[in-house]
Amino acid sequence: MSPARAADGTAPDATPGAGSAATPSAAPASAPSAAPRTGGPTPAAGPPAPALSAVSALLGACHPVPAAAVTLFTAALAAAVGRGLPGTALTVAAVAAGQLSVGWSNDRVDLRRDLATGRRDKPLASGAVRPAAVTAAALTALLLCIPLSLATGALAGCAHLWGVGAAWAYNLRLKGTAASWLPYALAFGLLPAFVTLGLPGAPWPPWWLTAAAALLGTGAHFANVLPDIEDDLATGVVGLPHRIGARCSAVVGGLLVLGSAVALVAGPPGRVPPYGWVLLAVTAAVVLAGAGRRTGRSRIPFLLTMAVAGGDVVLLLVRGAALGGLR
């Protein structure tokens, strides 16, 4: 549901490109042949089937890393609040469809800019997949997302579709404005609501869970933009991270991610367990490490953010009892 950047994202903005298939190496000349010679040359192994290459490129254009991270976070949260296997499966399917639609639309909208900056690492810009195929995939995923979301409940479905809509608004317009952070905060902040509103009685999530998700998503936006700031500026994209600069963006992104960990550790009632303090210490160390290094085109800040998100997921599962009142 979250906006993607190629990491993007996908990235993306938040998203990685597709890998290319390796060409099989020729056998050594001295290697014996298992079949009798017929006088003609031995056929060499051909390249991968075009259909398989196209599917691989299409998957690479969906910003798979952030899409998978958000989907796994949703699965963990659904398990923690007790959605059960059928409810969790339906929730995860809706989020996966939304993430696919956001990732594909992001790469499709960015195609002109990616061509202008020579982004050969992205499947669309390299010609590995056709623009029409990505457009069709994005719209198909979006159409699937709507009934899947609403099947979890009207209120829950509306919360998720608002988040997906915010992500599409980022791709289509808000990416190049000072409000570029807002779709991330909205989309990530609504994700816990989508999960909990599907429970009996449709309870809203606790404030600290919504705050942690919104802060984490916004921090991911700042971290995800860092490697592409120069290319974005050259093609007229001037979001909030571009306006404050790479170094300030690294600091702001780190503080937002740290804030998400603080909300997740200190928000639930009761004493903070020892593993909560450990998570905070590790998150602070990661933030300092990320803020203290040169940014350039490195994706390390974004990957560090994903690592912190993984720690948050583990803490969420361990502290699932704090969500017991929602069941």
MARRO-989762 format. One record per residue (C-alpha): chain; residue number from 1; x, y, z; residue in three letters. Coordinates in Angstrom, 2 decimals. Layout:
REM MARRO-989762
+-------+-----+---------+---------+---------+-----+
| chain |   n |      px |      py |      pz | res |
+-------+-----+---------+---------+---------+-----+
|     A | NUM |       X |       Y |       Z | ala |
...
+-------+-----+---------+---------+---------+-----+
END
This chain:
REM MARRO-989762
+-------+-----+---------+---------+---------+-----+
| chain |   n |      px |      py |      pz | res |
+-------+-----+---------+---------+---------+-----+
|     A |   1 |    0.00 |    0.00 |    0.00 | met |
|     A |   2 |    2.83 |    2.26 |    0.67 | ser |
|     A |   3 |    4.22 |    4.42 |   -2.09 | pro |
|     A |   4 |    7.08 |    2.96 |   -3.77 | ala |
|     A |   5 |   10.32 |    4.41 |   -4.93 | arg |
|     A |   6 |   12.85 |    2.64 |   -6.76 | ala |
|     A |   7 |   14.30 |    1.58 |   -4.43 | ala |
|     A |   8 |   11.41 |    2.47 |   -5.29 | asp |
|     A |   9 |   10.17 |    1.30 |   -4.91 | gly |
|     A |  10 |   10.26 |    1.63 |   -6.24 | thr |
|     A |  11 |   13.35 |    1.75 |   -6.51 | ala |
|     A |  12 |   12.22 |    2.54 |   -6.83 | pro |
|     A |  13 |   11.62 |    5.03 |   -5.34 | asp |
|     A |  14 |   11.44 |    3.09 |   -2.74 | ala |
|     A |  15 |   12.89 |    0.06 |   -5.86 | thr |
|     A |  16 |   15.28 |   -2.39 |   -7.44 | pro |
|     A |  17 |   15.45 |   -3.37 |  -11.07 | gly |
|     A |  18 |   15.24 |   -6.78 |  -12.57 | ala |
|     A |  19 |   18.22 |   -9.03 |  -12.92 | gly |
|     A |  20 |   19.30 |  -10.37 |  -16.26 | ser |
|     A |  21 |   19.71 |  -14.01 |  -17.06 | ala |
|     A |  22 |   23.26 |  -15.28 |  -17.36 | ala |
|     A |  23 |   24.46 |  -16.78 |  -20.64 | thr |
|     A |  24 |   25.68 |  -20.34 |  -20.14 | pro |
|     A |  25 |   29.44 |  -20.65 |  -20.53 | ser |
|     A |  26 |   30.85 |  -22.89 |  -23.21 | ala |
|     A |  27 |   32.23 |  -26.30 |  -22.20 | ala |
|     A |  28 |   36.01 |  -26.76 |  -22.24 | pro |
|     A |  29 |   37.36 |  -27.91 |  -25.60 | ala |
|     A |  30 |   38.83 |  -31.02 |  -24.02 | ser |
|     A |  31 |   35.55 |  -32.15 |  -22.49 | ala |
|     A |  32 |   34.45 |  -35.46 |  -24.04 | pro |
|     A |  33 |   31.08 |  -35.63 |  -25.75 | ser |
|     A |  34 |   28.59 |  -38.12 |  -24.35 | ala |
|     A |  35 |   26.86 |  -38.53 |  -27.73 | ala |
|     A |  36 |   28.41 |  -39.87 |  -30.94 | pro |
|     A |  37 |   29.43 |  -37.17 |  -33.43 | arg |
|     A |  38 |   27.36 |  -36.86 |  -36.57 | thr |
|     A |  39 |   29.73 |  -34.57 |  -38.41 | gly |
|     A |  40 |   27.83 |  -31.33 |  -37.67 | gly |
|     A |  41 |   28.45 |  -28.82 |  -34.90 | pro |
|     A |  42 |   26.95 |  -29.48 |  -31.48 | thr |
|     A |  43 |   24.04 |  -27.05 |  -30.86 | pro |
|     A |  44 |   24.84 |  -24.51 |  -28.17 | ala |
|     A |  45 |   22.45 |  -23.84 |  -25.33 | ala |
|     A |  46 |   20.17 |  -20.97 |  -26.32 | gly |
|     A |  47 |   19.14 |  -17.96 |  -24.28 | pro |
|     A |  48 |   16.26 |  -18.17 |  -21.82 | pro |
|     A |  49 |   12.79 |  -18.29 |  -23.33 | ala |
|     A |  50 |   11.55 |  -14.78 |  -24.20 | pro |
|     A |  51 |    8.37 |  -15.29 |  -22.18 | ala |
|     A |  52 |   10.38 |  -16.16 |  -19.06 | leu |
|     A |  53 |   12.65 |  -13.13 |  -19.52 | ser |
|     A |  54 |    9.63 |  -10.85 |  -19.95 | ala |
|     A |  55 |    8.02 |  -12.15 |  -16.75 | val |
|     A |  56 |   11.26 |  -11.67 |  -14.84 | ser |
|     A |  57 |   11.59 |   -8.12 |  -16.13 | ala |
|     A |  58 |    7.96 |   -7.37 |  -15.29 | leu |
|     A |  59 |    8.47 |   -8.58 |  -11.72 | leu |
|     A |  60 |   11.62 |   -6.49 |  -11.47 | gly |
|     A |  61 |    9.61 |   -3.40 |  -12.40 | ala |
|     A |  62 |    7.22 |   -3.77 |   -9.45 | cys |
|     A |  63 |    9.83 |   -2.70 |   -6.89 | his |
|     A |  64 |    9.98 |   -6.17 |   -5.31 | pro |
|     A |  65 |   12.01 |   -5.38 |   -2.18 | val |
|     A |  66 |    9.75 |   -2.68 |   -0.68 | pro |
|     A |  67 |    6.64 |   -4.48 |   -1.94 | ala |
|     A |  68 |    7.70 |   -7.69 |   -0.21 | ala |
|     A |  69 |    8.69 |   -5.80 |    2.96 | ala |
|     A |  70 |    5.29 |   -4.09 |    3.29 | val |
|     A |  71 |    3.44 |   -7.33 |    2.55 | thr |
|     A |  72 |    5.45 |   -9.26 |    5.16 | leu |
|     A |  73 |    4.90 |   -6.49 |    7.71 | phe |
|     A |  74 |    1.16 |   -6.79 |    7.08 | thr |
|     A |  75 |    1.27 |  -10.56 |    7.52 | ala |
|     A |  76 |    3.12 |  -10.18 |   10.83 | ala |
|     A |  77 |    0.68 |   -7.55 |   12.07 | leu |
|     A |  78 |   -2.35 |   -9.64 |   11.06 | ala |
|     A |  79 |   -0.92 |  -12.61 |   12.93 | ala |
|     A |  80 |   -0.18 |  -10.47 |   16.01 | ala |
|     A |  81 |   -3.75 |   -9.16 |   16.28 | val |
|     A |  82 |   -5.27 |  -12.60 |   15.71 | gly |
|     A |  83 |   -6.84 |  -12.32 |   12.27 | arg |
|     A |  84 |   -6.63 |  -16.08 |   11.77 | gly |
|     A |  85 |   -5.45 |  -17.87 |    8.65 | leu |
|     A |  86 |   -8.32 |  -16.93 |    6.29 | pro |
|     A |  87 |   -8.36 |  -13.28 |    7.41 | gly |
|     A |  88 |   -4.59 |  -13.00 |    7.24 | thr |
|     A |  89 |   -4.48 |  -14.55 |    3.77 | ala |
|     A |  90 |   -7.13 |  -12.16 |    2.45 | leu |
|     A |  91 |   -5.44 |   -9.14 |    4.03 | thr |
|     A |  92 |   -2.06 |  -10.11 |    2.63 | val |
|     A |  93 |   -3.52 |  -10.69 |   -0.85 | ala |
|     A |  94 |   -5.09 |   -7.23 |   -0.85 | ala |
|     A |  95 |   -1.86 |   -5.56 |    0.27 | val |
|     A |  96 |    0.20 |   -7.50 |   -2.25 | ala |
|     A |  97 |   -2.12 |   -6.42 |   -5.08 | ala |
|     A |  98 |   -1.94 |   -2.83 |   -3.92 | gly |
|     A |  99 |    1.83 |   -2.90 |   -3.68 | gln |
|     A | 100 |    2.16 |   -4.38 |   -7.16 | leu |
|     A | 101 |   -0.08 |   -1.69 |   -8.62 | ser |
|     A | 102 |    1.91 |    1.06 |   -6.90 | val |
|     A | 103 |    5.30 |   -0.33 |   -7.93 | gly |
|     A | 104 |    4.38 |   -0.86 |  -11.56 | trp |
|     A | 105 |    2.68 |    2.53 |  -11.87 | ser |
|     A | 106 |    5.75 |    4.18 |  -10.34 | asn |
|     A | 107 |    8.10 |    2.74 |  -12.93 | asp |
|     A | 108 |    5.67 |    3.52 |  -15.75 | arg |
|     A | 109 |    5.27 |    7.16 |  -14.69 | val |
|     A | 110 |    9.04 |    7.51 |  -14.23 | asp |
|     A | 111 |    9.92 |    6.05 |  -17.65 | leu |
|     A | 112 |   10.64 |    9.37 |  -19.36 | arg |
|     A | 113 |   12.88 |   10.53 |  -16.51 | arg |
|     A | 114 |   14.65 |    7.17 |  -16.32 | asp |
|     A | 115 |   15.42 |    7.29 |  -20.04 | leu |
|     A | 116 |   16.73 |   10.85 |  -19.70 | ala |
|     A | 117 |   19.11 |    9.86 |  -16.90 | thr |
|     A | 118 |   20.19 |    6.54 |  -18.43 | gly |
|     A | 119 |   18.77 |    4.25 |  -15.76 | arg |
|     A | 120 |   19.67 |    1.00 |  -17.51 | arg |
|     A | 121 |   19.22 |   -0.85 |  -14.22 | asp |
|     A | 122 |   15.44 |   -0.47 |  -14.52 | lys |
|     A | 123 |   13.58 |   -2.96 |  -16.73 | pro |
|     A | 124 |   11.43 |   -0.39 |  -18.52 | leu |
|     A | 125 |   14.28 |    2.00 |  -19.27 | ala |
|     A | 126 |   16.49 |   -0.84 |  -20.49 | ser |
|     A | 127 |   13.79 |   -2.13 |  -22.84 | gly |
|     A | 128 |   13.50 |   -5.49 |  -21.07 | ala |
|     A | 129 |    9.73 |   -5.06 |  -20.79 | val |
|     A | 130 |    7.25 |   -3.05 |  -22.83 | arg |
|     A | 131 |    5.52 |    0.02 |  -21.34 | pro |
|     A | 132 |    2.12 |   -1.35 |  -22.40 | ala |
|     A | 133 |    2.75 |   -4.53 |  -20.38 | ala |
|     A | 134 |    3.62 |   -2.56 |  -17.24 | val |
|     A | 135 |    0.59 |   -0.31 |  -17.67 | thr |
|     A | 136 |   -1.71 |   -3.33 |  -18.05 | ala |
|     A | 137 |   -0.13 |   -5.05 |  -15.04 | ala |
|     A | 138 |   -0.54 |   -1.96 |  -12.84 | ala |
|     A | 139 |   -4.20 |   -1.49 |  -13.76 | leu |
|     A | 140 |   -4.94 |   -5.21 |  -13.35 | thr |
|     A | 141 |   -3.37 |   -5.27 |   -9.89 | ala |
|     A | 142 |   -5.32 |   -2.14 |   -8.93 | leu |
|     A | 143 |   -8.61 |   -3.68 |  -10.09 | leu |
|     A | 144 |   -7.87 |   -6.83 |   -8.07 | leu |
|     A | 145 |   -6.98 |   -4.76 |   -5.03 | cys |
|     A | 146 |  -10.43 |   -3.18 |   -4.81 | ile |
|     A | 147 |  -12.57 |   -6.32 |   -4.24 | pro |
|     A | 148 |   -9.86 |   -7.97 |   -2.15 | leu |
|     A | 149 |   -9.72 |   -4.95 |    0.16 | ser |
|     A | 150 |  -13.49 |   -4.61 |    0.50 | leu |
|     A | 151 |  -13.81 |   -8.35 |    1.19 | ala |
|     A | 152 |  -12.10 |   -7.74 |    4.56 | thr |
|     A | 153 |  -14.91 |   -5.37 |    5.56 | gly |
|     A | 154 |  -16.24 |   -2.06 |    4.25 | ala |
|     A | 155 |  -14.41 |    0.17 |    6.74 | leu |
|     A | 156 |  -11.17 |   -1.82 |    6.54 | ala |
|     A | 157 |  -11.32 |   -1.88 |    2.75 | gly |
|     A | 158 |  -11.87 |    1.87 |    2.56 | cys |
|     A | 159 |   -8.87 |    2.46 |    4.82 | ala |
|     A | 160 |   -6.66 |    0.36 |    2.57 | his |
|     A | 161 |   -7.94 |    1.91 |   -0.65 | leu |
|     A | 162 |   -7.30 |    5.39 |    0.75 | trp |
|     A | 163 |   -3.71 |    4.34 |    1.34 | gly |
|     A | 164 |   -3.34 |    2.87 |   -2.14 | val |
|     A | 165 |   -4.88 |    6.04 |   -3.57 | gly |
|     A | 166 |   -2.33 |    8.13 |   -1.66 | ala |
|     A | 167 |    0.47 |    6.04 |   -3.16 | ala |
|     A | 168 |   -0.86 |    6.55 |   -6.68 | trp |
|     A | 169 |   -1.19 |   10.29 |   -5.97 | ala |
|     A | 170 |    2.50 |   10.29 |   -5.06 | tyr |
|     A | 171 |    3.42 |    8.60 |   -8.32 | asn |
|     A | 172 |    1.25 |   10.83 |  -10.49 | leu |
|     A | 173 |    1.71 |   14.24 |   -8.87 | arg |
|     A | 174 |    2.93 |   14.66 |   -5.30 | leu |
|     A | 175 |    6.38 |   13.15 |   -5.83 | lys |
|     A | 176 |    7.69 |   16.48 |   -7.10 | gly |
|     A | 177 |    6.14 |   18.69 |   -4.42 | thr |
|     A | 178 |    6.95 |   19.72 |   -0.86 | ala |
|     A | 179 |    4.16 |   17.35 |    0.23 | ala |
|     A | 180 |    6.01 |   14.29 |   -1.11 | ser |
|     A | 181 |    6.22 |   12.87 |    2.43 | trp |
|     A | 182 |    2.45 |   13.02 |    3.01 | leu |
|     A | 183 |    1.41 |    9.98 |    0.92 | pro |
|     A | 184 |    3.98 |    7.86 |    2.75 | tyr |
|     A | 185 |    2.72 |    8.97 |    6.16 | ala |
|     A | 186 |   -0.90 |    8.40 |    5.14 | leu |
|     A | 187 |   -0.40 |    5.07 |    3.40 | ala |
|     A | 188 |    1.78 |    3.52 |    6.09 | phe |
|     A | 189 |   -0.28 |    5.07 |    8.90 | gly |
|     A | 190 |   -3.47 |    3.50 |    7.55 | leu |
|     A | 191 |   -1.96 |    0.04 |    7.18 | leu |
|     A | 192 |   -2.52 |   -0.99 |   10.84 | pro |
|     A | 193 |   -6.09 |    0.30 |   10.56 | ala |
|     A | 194 |   -6.68 |   -1.90 |    7.55 | phe |
|     A | 195 |   -5.58 |   -4.91 |    9.57 | val |
|     A | 196 |   -7.46 |   -4.19 |   12.81 | thr |
|     A | 197 |  -10.69 |   -2.88 |   11.28 | leu |
|     A | 198 |  -11.20 |   -6.34 |    9.80 | gly |
|     A | 199 |  -11.54 |   -7.82 |   13.30 | leu |
|     A | 200 |  -14.97 |   -8.39 |   14.90 | pro |
|     A | 201 |  -16.27 |   -5.03 |   16.08 | gly |
|     A | 202 |  -13.91 |   -3.19 |   13.68 | ala |
|     A | 203 |  -11.60 |   -1.72 |   16.35 | pro |
|     A | 204 |   -9.16 |    1.04 |   15.45 | trp |
|     A | 205 |   -5.49 |    0.33 |   16.17 | pro |
|     A | 206 |   -3.81 |    1.93 |   19.19 | pro |
|     A | 207 |   -2.26 |    5.35 |   18.57 | trp |
|     A | 208 |    1.28 |    4.14 |   19.08 | trp |
|     A | 209 |    0.96 |    1.53 |   16.34 | leu |
|     A | 210 |   -0.40 |    4.06 |   13.85 | thr |
|     A | 211 |    2.33 |    6.54 |   14.82 | ala |
|     A | 212 |    5.08 |    3.93 |   14.47 | ala |
|     A | 213 |    3.87 |    2.91 |   11.00 | ala |
|     A | 214 |    3.52 |    6.50 |    9.78 | ala |
|     A | 215 |    6.95 |    7.49 |   11.08 | leu |
|     A | 216 |    8.58 |    4.42 |    9.57 | leu |
|     A | 217 |    6.98 |    5.04 |    6.17 | gly |
|     A | 218 |    7.98 |    8.69 |    6.11 | thr |
|     A | 219 |   11.52 |    7.82 |    7.15 | gly |
|     A | 220 |   11.68 |    5.26 |    4.35 | ala |
|     A | 221 |   10.72 |    8.01 |    1.88 | his |
|     A | 222 |   13.71 |   10.16 |    2.87 | phe |
|     A | 223 |   16.09 |    7.20 |    2.83 | ala |
|     A | 224 |   14.79 |    5.91 |   -0.49 | asn |
|     A | 225 |   15.22 |    9.22 |   -2.29 | val |
|     A | 226 |   18.87 |    9.68 |   -1.35 | leu |
|     A | 227 |   20.56 |    7.67 |   -4.15 | pro |
|     A | 228 |   18.51 |    9.39 |   -6.87 | asp |
|     A | 229 |   18.50 |   13.01 |   -5.70 | ile |
|     A | 230 |   20.79 |   14.29 |   -8.45 | glu |
|     A | 231 |   18.90 |   12.47 |  -11.22 | asp |
|     A | 232 |   15.59 |   13.66 |   -9.82 | asp |
|     A | 233 |   16.72 |   17.28 |   -9.71 | leu |
|     A | 234 |   18.00 |   17.03 |  -13.29 | ala |
|     A | 235 |   14.55 |   15.94 |  -14.47 | thr |
|     A | 236 |   12.50 |   18.43 |  -12.45 | gly |
|     A | 237 |   11.51 |   16.31 |   -9.44 | val |
|     A | 238 |   11.70 |   18.51 |   -6.36 | val |
|     A | 239 |   10.14 |   16.71 |   -3.41 | gly |
|     A | 240 |   10.77 |   17.64 |    0.20 | leu |
|     A | 241 |   14.02 |   15.61 |    0.48 | pro |
|     A | 242 |   15.36 |   17.37 |   -2.62 | his |
|     A | 243 |   14.55 |   20.76 |   -1.14 | arg |
|     A | 244 |   16.43 |   20.20 |    2.11 | ile |
|     A | 245 |   19.38 |   18.36 |    0.56 | gly |
|     A | 246 |   20.91 |   14.91 |    0.86 | ala |
|     A | 247 |   22.66 |   15.35 |    4.20 | arg |
|     A | 248 |   19.61 |   16.85 |    5.94 | cys |
|     A | 249 |   17.40 |   14.18 |    4.38 | ser |
|     A | 250 |   19.64 |   11.45 |    5.80 | ala |
|     A | 251 |   19.38 |   12.98 |    9.27 | val |
|     A | 252 |   15.61 |   13.56 |    9.08 | val |
|     A | 253 |   15.00 |   10.06 |    7.73 | gly |
|     A | 254 |   17.09 |    8.54 |   10.51 | gly |
|     A | 255 |   15.26 |   10.49 |   13.22 | leu |
|     A | 256 |   11.88 |    9.45 |   11.81 | leu |
|     A | 257 |   12.89 |    5.78 |   11.81 | val |
|     A | 258 |   14.19 |    6.13 |   15.37 | leu |
|     A | 259 |   10.89 |    7.76 |   16.33 | gly |
|     A | 260 |    9.01 |    4.77 |   14.95 | ser |
|     A | 261 |   11.03 |    2.45 |   17.17 | ala |
|     A | 262 |   10.41 |    4.67 |   20.21 | val |
|     A | 263 |    6.65 |    4.61 |   19.58 | ala |
|     A | 264 |    6.65 |    0.85 |   19.18 | leu |
|     A | 265 |    8.74 |    0.26 |   22.31 | val |
|     A | 266 |    7.34 |    2.86 |   24.69 | ala |
|     A | 267 |    3.76 |    3.11 |   23.40 | gly |
|     A | 268 |    2.21 |   -0.14 |   24.69 | pro |
|     A | 269 |    1.14 |   -0.11 |   28.35 | pro |
|     A | 270 |    3.41 |   -1.62 |   30.97 | gly |
|     A | 271 |    7.15 |   -1.64 |   31.50 | arg |
|     A | 272 |    9.51 |   -1.62 |   28.55 | val |
|     A | 273 |   11.04 |   -5.11 |   28.29 | pro |
|     A | 274 |   14.81 |   -5.54 |   27.91 | pro |
|     A | 275 |   14.54 |   -6.47 |   24.23 | tyr |
|     A | 276 |   12.76 |   -3.15 |   23.68 | gly |
|     A | 277 |   15.77 |   -1.23 |   24.94 | trp |
|     A | 278 |   17.99 |   -3.41 |   22.78 | val |
|     A | 279 |   15.94 |   -2.51 |   19.71 | leu |
|     A | 280 |   16.19 |    1.17 |   20.53 | leu |
|     A | 281 |   19.96 |    0.94 |   20.99 | ala |
|     A | 282 |   20.42 |   -0.94 |   17.72 | val |
|     A | 283 |   18.14 |    1.49 |   15.87 | thr |
|     A | 284 |   20.07 |    4.48 |   17.24 | ala |
|     A | 285 |   23.35 |    2.89 |   16.16 | ala |
|     A | 286 |   21.97 |    2.21 |   12.68 | val |
|     A | 287 |   20.71 |    5.79 |   12.40 | val |
|     A | 288 |   24.08 |    7.20 |   13.44 | leu |
|     A | 289 |   25.89 |    4.92 |   10.99 | ala |
|     A | 290 |   23.62 |    5.97 |    8.15 | gly |
|     A | 291 |   23.76 |    9.68 |    8.93 | ala |
|     A | 292 |   27.53 |    9.68 |    9.30 | gly |
|     A | 293 |   28.38 |    8.29 |    5.86 | arg |
|     A | 294 |   28.41 |    9.96 |    2.49 | arg |
|     A | 295 |   25.19 |    9.37 |    0.63 | thr |
|     A | 296 |   25.99 |    9.44 |   -3.09 | gly |
|     A | 297 |   24.20 |    6.68 |   -4.99 | arg |
|     A | 298 |   24.48 |    4.16 |   -2.19 | ser |
|     A | 299 |   21.31 |    2.31 |   -1.26 | arg |
|     A | 300 |   22.67 |    1.59 |    2.21 | ile |
|     A | 301 |   20.41 |    4.15 |    4.00 | pro |
|     A | 302 |   17.33 |    2.51 |    2.48 | phe |
|     A | 303 |   18.56 |   -1.00 |    3.30 | leu |
|     A | 304 |   19.30 |    0.10 |    6.87 | leu |
|     A | 305 |   15.75 |    1.39 |    7.12 | thr |
|     A | 306 |   14.48 |   -2.00 |    5.92 | met |
|     A | 307 |   16.63 |   -3.67 |    8.58 | ala |
|     A | 308 |   15.11 |   -1.47 |   11.29 | val |
|     A | 309 |   11.65 |   -2.28 |    9.91 | ala |
|     A | 310 |   12.50 |   -5.96 |   10.28 | gly |
|     A | 311 |   13.42 |   -5.36 |   13.91 | gly |
|     A | 312 |   10.12 |   -3.55 |   14.42 | asp |
|     A | 313 |    8.25 |   -6.53 |   13.00 | val |
|     A | 314 |   10.01 |   -8.92 |   15.39 | val |
|     A | 315 |    9.21 |   -6.65 |   18.32 | leu |
|     A | 316 |    5.60 |   -6.41 |   17.17 | leu |
|     A | 317 |    5.29 |  -10.19 |   17.13 | leu |
|     A | 318 |    6.93 |  -10.55 |   20.54 | val |
|     A | 319 |    4.71 |   -7.84 |   22.03 | arg |
|     A | 320 |    1.58 |   -9.16 |   20.39 | gly |
|     A | 321 |   -0.04 |   -9.38 |   23.81 | ala |
|     A | 322 |   -0.22 |   -5.58 |   23.82 | ala |
|     A | 323 |   -2.71 |   -5.90 |   20.96 | leu |
|     A | 324 |   -4.75 |   -8.54 |   22.74 | gly |
|     A | 325 |   -7.54 |   -6.12 |   23.54 | gly |
|     A | 326 |   -8.32 |   -5.80 |   19.85 | leu |
|     A | 327 |   -9.22 |   -9.47 |   19.46 | arg |
+-------+-----+---------+---------+---------+-----+
END
